[in-house]
Amino acid sequence: MPKSTPREEAALKKLDASSNAPKYVSCDLSKAQKESLTVYIQDTDLEELVKWMCDKVSDEYTITMRSLDVGYQCSLTGTPKQRANAGACLISRSDSPLRSIWSVMFKTVEILPPIWPISNRLEDLD
């Protein structure tokens, strides 16, 4: 069975062509990186987290948090004014709201390059 139907592929291509469509960043953590995240959280205090959040908002990013059916999600999205990552959306899901924010911080500070790699939605389909 193909990954997607021609109709789904057409819809994804239409989204990719739209300048308003979000461009998702692929950054799933390995088991070792998840362990490093736990250490990173223990070594970083709340003041540093709040400073990072304020810096990101000042640098034209939008930070959102929400409750999911299971767990919580934090996303960091470059606004149209953001130079390096305009329209790019980095998402982390976790078992607590605070850990989801820390996860996004960890990904941006420790893992991702300054210009985030955008995932190809057609290739990401199972």
Rosetta blueprint (number, residue, H / E / L):
1 M L
2 P L
3 K L
4 S L
5 T L
6 P H
7 R H
8 E H
9 E H
10 A H
11 A H
12 L H
13 K H
14 K H
15 L H
16 D H
17 A H
18 S L
19 S L
20 N L
21 A L
22 P L
23 K E
24 Y E
25 V E
26 S L
27 C L
28 D L
29 L L
30 S L
31 K H
32 A H
33 Q H
34 K H
35 E H
36 S H
37 L H
38 T H
39 V H
40 Y H
41 I H
42 Q H
43 D H
44 T L
45 D L
46 L H
47 E H
48 E H
49 L H
50 V H
51 K H
52 W H
53 M H
54 C H
55 D H
56 K H
57 V H
58 S H
59 D L
60 E L
61 Y E
62 T E
63 I E
64 T E
65 M E
66 R E
67 S E
68 L L
69 D L
70 V L
71 G L
72 Y E
73 Q E
74 C E
75 S E
76 L E
77 T E
78 G E
79 T L
80 P L
81 K L
82 Q L
83 R L
84 A L
85 N L
86 A E
87 G L
88 A E
89 C E
90 L E
91 I E
92 S E
93 R E
94 S E
95 D L
96 S L
97 P H
98 L H
99 R H
100 S H
101 I H
102 W H
103 S H
104 V H
105 M H
106 F H
107 K H
108 T H
109 V H
110 E H
111 I H
112 L L
113 P L
114 P L
115 I L
116 W L
117 P L
118 I E
119 S L
120 N L
121 R H
122 L H
123 E H
124 D H
125 L L
126 D L
